[in-house]
């Protein structure tokens, strides 16, 4: 009896130990999965202090290590305005990161608490960082908990399907809105910026009808969304427009007129939230490349004064 009792006790201990190990591993996986950092996505036209302060808070406070990636701009002083803006709210550990030394750049990204993309041309920014093979490092840092932020061009690149510029004609025709590859930090969303100020509804709506499995998010100037765990919340002074065509759009052949019925449209302001947790997961490939080599007219955002690019 004692032999069988001891054997039973040993079996129970082993089961308990196994269960403990499994639960511990499951908990560790959960922590990693839920450890993804916030995205702070600004529609351009300047970043309100309330958004900057919230972003720095999410990154750990005023001692956060901040890396500014200014490659959207061709200005000699690119990125300096962003560093000054962070310093104005007491965050003094911001540095502009150029790409002359790629090993040093990768190391700086790996150690950053907050990575910021300043404004200019999203096409220029995407090409620079994809060519430097730093996008995967940025994604990894985000997955580890770093905050990633950007304004204007730096907002557009957050998408996997990125709008690099305006079409030559405003038409609801399949393939009319150009699409190229962004960074895939918010792969479920197609993000457009300066949205109300520059009347960009047509191009975003057309892009969403081409890709109805994604949600269009148009962010106006001096306004931001903060994304966490497939939920976005609006901060700032103007509006955010949500276009949700899931199951509503008939995808047309390139060059044909688009059509959709009962598309869901939301207009959000300060404090409003939108939950997109019910979406199917979107797989983001690791290798760089172009999704669509479309022609686009890139206009004044390239030439904005440096002070408007943060």
C-alpha positions in Angstrom: 0.0 0.0 0.0 2.8 2.4 0.9 4.6 1.6 -2.3 1.5 2.5 -4.4 0.7 5.5 -2.3 4.2 6.8 -2.7 4.1 6.2 -6.4 0.7 8.0 -6.6 2.1 10.9 -4.7 5.1 11.1 -7.0 2.8 11.0 -10.0 0.7 13.8 -8.6 3.9 15.9 -7.8 5.1 15.4 -11.4 1.7 16.4 -12.8 1.7 19.5 -10.5 5.2 20.3 -11.7 4.3 19.8 -15.3 1.2 21.9 -14.9 3.2 24.6 -13.2 5.8 24.6 -16.0 3.1 24.7 -18.7 1.3 27.6 -17.0 4.5 29.5 -16.5 5.4 29.1 -20.1 1.9 30.1 -21.1 2.2 33.2 -18.9 5.5 34.1 -20.4 4.1 33.9 -23.9 1.2 36.0 -22.8 3.5 38.7 -21.4 5.5 38.7 -24.7 2.3 38.8 -26.8 0.8 41.7 -24.8 4.1 43.6 -24.4 3.7 45.4 -27.7 4.3 49.1 -27.3 1.9 51.9 -28.1 1.7 53.6 -31.4 1.3 57.4 -31.4 0.2 58.5 -34.9 -0.2 62.2 -35.6 -1.9 63.7 -38.6 0.7 66.4 -39.2 0.5 70.2 -38.9 2.4 70.2 -35.5 2.1 67.9 -32.5 0.1 69.3 -29.6 1.9 69.3 -26.2 -0.8 67.0 -24.7 0.1 64.4 -27.3 3.9 64.7 -26.8 3.5 64.5 -23.0 1.3 61.4 -23.2 3.8 59.8 -25.6 6.7 60.5 -23.4 4.8 59.2 -20.4 4.0 56.0 -22.2 7.7 55.6 -23.0 8.7 55.7 -19.3 8.8 59.4 -18.6 11.2 62.3 -19.2 14.3 60.1 -18.9 13.1 58.0 -21.9 15.7 57.4 -24.6 14.3 58.9 -27.7 15.5 58.3 -31.3 14.3 60.6 -34.1 14.4 59.2 -37.6 14.2 62.2 -39.9 14.7 60.5 -43.3 11.4 61.8 -44.6 13.0 65.2 -45.0 15.8 66.4 -47.3 16.6 69.4 -45.0 20.1 69.7 -43.6 18.7 70.4 -40.2 16.2 67.6 -40.4 15.1 66.2 -37.1 16.4 69.1 -35.0 12.9 70.6 -34.5 11.7 67.3 -33.1 14.6 67.1 -30.6 13.9 70.7 -29.5 10.2 70.0 -29.1 10.8 67.0 -26.9 13.3 69.1 -24.9 10.6 71.8 -24.4 8.5 69.4 -22.3 11.6 68.2 -20.4 12.5 65.1 -22.4 16.2 65.8 -22.9 17.4 62.3 -24.1 16.3 62.7 -27.7 18.8 62.3 -30.6 18.6 62.5 -34.3 19.6 59.2 -35.9 21.2 59.4 -39.3 22.1 56.2 -41.3 25.8 56.7 -42.2 26.7 54.0 -39.7 24.0 51.3 -39.9 25.4 49.2 -37.1 25.3 52.2 -34.8 21.8 53.0 -36.0 20.6 49.5 -35.3 22.1 49.6 -31.8 20.4 53.0 -31.1 17.1 51.6 -32.2 17.5 48.5 -30.0 18.1 50.7 -26.9 15.3 53.2 -27.6 12.3 53.6 -25.4 10.6 55.9 -28.0 11.2 55.9 -31.8 9.9 59.0 -33.7 9.4 59.4 -37.4 9.3 63.1 -38.3 7.5 64.5 -41.4 8.3 65.1 -45.0 7.8 62.4 -47.7 6.6 59.0 -46.6 8.0 57.5 -49.8 11.4 58.9 -49.0 11.2 57.7 -45.4 10.0 54.2 -46.4 12.7 53.8 -49.1 15.5 54.9 -46.7 14.6 52.6 -43.8 13.7 49.6 -46.0 17.0 50.0 -47.9 18.9 50.3 -44.6 17.2 47.0 -43.5 16.2 48.7 -40.2 12.4 48.1 -40.4 12.6 44.7 -38.8 14.6 46.1 -35.9 12.0 48.8 -35.4 9.2 46.1 -35.4 11.1 44.0 -32.9 11.6 47.0 -30.6 7.9 47.7 -30.8 7.1 44.1 -30.0 9.4 44.4 -26.9 7.4 47.4 -25.6 8.9 50.5 -27.1 6.6 53.4 -28.1 6.6 54.2 -31.9 5.4 57.6 -33.0 5.3 59.7 -36.1 3.7 62.7 -37.7 2.5 63.3 -41.3 4.8 61.1 -43.4 5.7 59.4 -40.1 2.0 58.5 -39.7 1.5 57.1 -43.2 4.4 54.6 -42.8 2.8 53.0 -39.8 0.5 51.1 -42.3 1.5 48.0 -44.2 -0.4 49.3 -47.2 0.8 52.8 -47.4 -0.5 55.7 -49.5 2.6 57.4 -50.8 0.8 60.3 -52.5 -2.3 61.5 -54.2 -3.5 60.0 -57.5 -3.3 62.1 -60.6 -7.1 62.2 -60.9 -9.8 61.9 -58.1 -11.9 59.0 -59.2 -13.4 55.9 -57.6 -11.6 53.5 -59.9 -9.8 50.4 -58.8 -6.1 50.9 -58.4 -6.4 54.7 -58.6 -5.0 55.4 -55.2 -1.4 54.5 -55.2 -0.2 51.9 -52.6 3.3 51.0 -51.6 4.8 49.3 -48.7 5.0 50.9 -45.3 6.4 49.5 -42.0 3.5 47.3 -41.0 3.3 48.5 -37.4 -0.5 48.9 -37.7 -1.1 46.4 -40.5 -4.9 46.3 -40.1 -5.1 50.1 -40.8 -4.6 52.2 -43.9 -3.6 55.6 -42.4 -3.9 59.0 -44.1 -2.9 62.3 -42.7 -3.7 66.0 -43.0 -7.1 64.4 -43.7 -9.8 67.1 -43.3 -7.5 70.0 -44.0 -6.4 68.7 -47.4 -9.7 66.9 -48.3 -8.3 63.4 -48.7 -11.5 61.5 -48.3 -11.6 60.3 -51.9 -8.2 58.8 -52.0 -8.6 56.9 -48.7 -12.1 55.7 -49.5 -10.8 54.4 -52.8 -7.9 52.7 -51.1 -10.2 51.0 -48.6 -12.5 49.7 -51.4 -9.4 48.2 -53.1 -8.5 46.6 -49.8 -11.8 46.1 -47.8 -10.1 43.8 -45.3 -8.3 46.9 -43.9 -9.8 49.8 -42.0 -9.2 53.4 -43.3 -8.1 55.9 -40.7 -7.9 59.6 -41.7 -6.3 61.8 -39.1 -6.5 65.5 -39.3 -3.8 68.0 -38.4 -2.8 68.6 -34.8 -4.7 65.4 -33.9 -3.4 61.9 -33.0 -4.5 58.4 -32.4 -2.9 56.3 -29.8 -3.1 52.6 -30.7 -2.9 49.8 -28.1 -4.0 46.2 -28.4 -6.2 46.9 -31.5 -7.9 49.9 -29.9 -7.3 53.4 -31.0 -8.1 56.6 -28.9 -8.2 60.1 -30.3 -6.1 63.0 -28.8 -5.8 66.5 -30.0 -7.7 69.4 -31.6 -9.6 68.0 -34.7 -11.2 64.9 -36.1 -10.4 61.3 -37.0 -12.4 59.6 -39.7 -12.8 55.8 -39.7 -13.9 54.0 -42.9 -14.8 50.3 -42.4 -15.8 48.5 -45.6 -15.3 44.9 -44.4 -17.8 42.7 -46.2 -19.3 45.8 -48.0 -17.1 46.4 -51.0 -17.0 44.4 -54.2 -13.3 44.4 -55.3 -13.1 45.6 -58.9 -10.5 44.8 -61.5 -7.9 47.5 -62.0 -9.3 50.4 -64.0 -12.9 49.5 -63.3 -15.3 51.6 -61.3 -15.5 50.7 -57.7 -18.8 50.0 -55.8 -19.8 49.4 -52.2 -22.9 49.7 -50.1 -23.5 50.4 -46.4 -19.8 51.2 -45.6 -19.5 52.1 -41.9 -18.3 55.6 -41.3 -17.3 57.1 -38.0 -16.1 60.6 -37.1 -14.2 60.7 -33.8 -12.8 63.5 -31.7 -10.8 64.0 -28.5 -11.4 61.0 -26.1 -13.3 58.8 -28.5 -12.1 55.3 -29.1 -12.5 52.7 -31.9 -12.0 48.9 -31.3 -10.8 46.8 -34.2 -10.0 43.7 -32.2 -12.5 41.6 -34.2 -10.5 41.9 -37.4 -8.7 38.9 -38.9 -5.0 38.9 -38.1 -2.9 40.4 -40.9 0.5 38.8 -41.6 3.3 41.2 -42.2 6.2 39.7 -44.2 9.7 40.4 -42.9 11.4 41.1 -46.2 11.3 44.6 -47.8 9.7 45.2 -51.1 7.1 47.2 -53.0 3.5 46.1 -53.1 2.5 48.3 -56.0 4.7 50.4 -58.2 2.0 53.0 -58.8 2.4 56.6 -60.1 1.6 59.3 -57.7 1.8 63.0 -57.4 3.8 63.9 -54.3 3.1 67.5 -53.4 3.7 70.1 -50.7 4.3 67.8 -47.7 7.9 67.4 -49.0 8.4 71.1 -48.7 6.8 71.8 -45.3 8.8 74.0 -43.0 10.8 72.0 -40.6 8.8 73.3 -37.6 5.6 71.6 -39.0 7.2 68.2 -39.5 7.2 66.9 -35.9 
